Amino acid sequence: MSSFDALVAEAESAPTEGWDFSWFEGRATEQRPSWRYAHAMGERLGHATASLDIQTGGGEVLASAPTLPPLAVATEGWPPNVAKAAALLHPRGAVVVASPEDAPLPFAAEGFDLVTSRHPVKADFDEIARVLRPGGTYFAQHVGPSSVFEVVEYFLGPQPEETRHARHPDQERAQAEAAGLEVVDLRVERLRMEFFDVGAVVHFLRKVIWMVPDFSVEKYRPRLRELHERIQADGPFVAHSTRHLFELRKP
């Protein structure tokens, strides 16, 4: 097995752009939701006339769709991801718009019959309702409450209840309904994750930066070394992600 320093150095040098998680192959696993979001999204895109993918990351999920609508647009706020998404999606005829995550969507009202998103940082249901046409659909997979908190609390300690319950599907359902959207489907699953070496944890926290916002190897080196020794002695570090599937309709 590689040494602690070698594992950490390798993880620190790995690129973090986009939502390609192939680097984790053989290093970590995550159970996938039963609803097969990318496949189901692709089916809906095949029947849409104008679609918007919010916070598309590097565009990987949208690009996996067999067919895109005549008008396909994606937004992304992080510049390295904007460039990656543009390179991936422009050849498919999709437009990528640089737009901050917390800004209003830069589109006219009722411009899209399908809005999608996989793991938005925060869903602005008022804006989603505004850009959807009557009868249009929001189809998305959200990160749920306390997702991967075994990792978060290993580094940050116990989190307050309001943090643990943020992103709760019941709260988001209420927000969506307050925005005038009807809930067609809402499903929730808790999924097992395993990290087989400390480098996988380092890369995960460099890539999913909101988990431990102040994370750096230097700041947490003693804690990382303890984790390395724990994995060597006891096997994979186990955590659990939470996901919920939303299908909303604008009346």
ChimeraX attribute file (.defattr): number of C-alpha atoms within 10 A of each C-alpha:
attribute: neighborCount
match mode: 1-to-1
recipient: residues
	/A:1	7
	/A:2	9
	/A:3	10
	/A:4	17
	/A:5	13
	/A:6	12
	/A:7	17
	/A:8	23
	/A:9	14
	/A:10	13
	/A:11	21
	/A:12	16
	/A:13	9
	/A:14	12
	/A:15	11
	/A:16	19
	/A:17	18
	/A:18	19
	/A:19	16
	/A:20	13
	/A:21	13
	/A:22	8
	/A:23	15
	/A:24	17
	/A:25	9
	/A:26	11
	/A:27	16
	/A:28	21
	/A:29	16
	/A:30	15
	/A:31	12
	/A:32	15
	/A:33	17
	/A:34	10
	/A:35	13
	/A:36	11
	/A:37	18
	/A:38	17
	/A:39	14
	/A:40	13
	/A:41	22
	/A:42	18
	/A:43	15
	/A:44	18
	/A:45	25
	/A:46	14
	/A:47	13
	/A:48	20
	/A:49	14
	/A:50	19
	/A:51	26
	/A:52	29
	/A:53	24
	/A:54	25
	/A:55	27
	/A:56	28
	/A:57	29
	/A:58	24
	/A:59	27
	/A:60	17
	/A:61	19
	/A:62	28
	/A:63	20
	/A:64	14
	/A:65	17
	/A:66	11
	/A:67	16
	/A:68	24
	/A:69	18
	/A:70	14
	/A:71	15
	/A:72	23
	/A:73	23
	/A:74	26
	/A:75	24
	/A:76	24
	/A:77	18
	/A:78	17
	/A:79	14
	/A:80	14
	/A:81	21
	/A:82	25
	/A:83	18
	/A:84	17
	/A:85	28
	/A:86	20
	/A:87	14
	/A:88	18
	/A:89	21
	/A:90	13
	/A:91	10
	/A:92	13
	/A:93	14
	/A:94	23
	/A:95	16
	/A:96	24
	/A:97	19
	/A:98	17
	/A:99	19
	/A:100	15
	/A:101	18
	/A:102	11
	/A:103	10
	/A:104	12
	/A:105	18
	/A:106	13
	/A:107	12
	/A:108	10
	/A:109	14
	/A:110	14
	/A:111	18
	/A:112	25
	/A:113	22
	/A:114	27
	/A:115	28
	/A:116	25
	/A:117	25
	/A:118	21
	/A:119	18
	/A:120	18
	/A:121	15
	/A:122	13
	/A:123	20
	/A:124	18
	/A:125	19
	/A:126	16
	/A:127	16
	/A:128	27
	/A:129	25
	/A:130	19
	/A:131	22
	/A:132	26
	/A:133	20
	/A:134	15
	/A:135	12
	/A:136	22
	/A:137	28
	/A:138	26
	/A:139	23
	/A:140	25
	/A:141	24
	/A:142	23
	/A:143	23
	/A:144	23
	/A:145	20
	/A:146	20
	/A:147	21
	/A:148	20
	/A:149	21
	/A:150	16
	/A:151	20
	/A:152	19
	/A:153	14
	/A:154	13
	/A:155	15
	/A:156	14
	/A:157	11
	/A:158	12
	/A:159	12
	/A:160	8
	/A:161	9
	/A:162	9
	/A:163	10
	/A:164	15
	/A:165	14
	/A:166	15
	/A:167	22
	/A:168	17
	/A:169	21
	/A:170	10
	/A:171	11
	/A:172	19
	/A:173	18
	/A:174	13
	/A:175	16
	/A:176	23
	/A:177	17
	/A:178	12
	/A:179	17
	/A:180	17
	/A:181	25
	/A:182	17
	/A:183	17
	/A:184	12
	/A:185	12
	/A:186	15
	/A:187	14
	/A:188	17
	/A:189	14
	/A:190	17
	/A:191	17
	/A:192	14
	/A:193	18
	/A:194	18
	/A:195	22
	/A:196	20
	/A:197	25
	/A:198	28
	/A:199	25
	/A:200	23
	/A:201	23
	/A:202	21
	/A:203	22
	/A:204	20
	/A:205	21
	/A:206	21
	/A:207	17
	/A:208	12
	/A:209	12
	/A:210	12
	/A:211	19
	/A:212	17
	/A:213	12
	/A:214	11
	/A:215	16
	/A:216	13
	/A:217	16
	/A:218	8
	/A:219	10
	/A:220	13
	/A:221	13
	/A:222	11
	/A:223	12
	/A:224	21
	/A:225	15
	/A:226	13
	/A:227	18
	/A:228	23
	/A:229	14
	/A:230	15
	/A:231	17
	/A:232	15
	/A:233	9
	/A:234	8
	/A:235	14
	/A:236	19
	/A:237	20
	/A:238	17
	/A:239	17
	/A:240	18
	/A:241	20
	/A:242	20
	/A:243	23
	/A:244	22
	/A:245	22
	/A:246	24
	/A:247	17
	/A:248	26
	/A:249	24
	/A:250	22
	/A:251	13
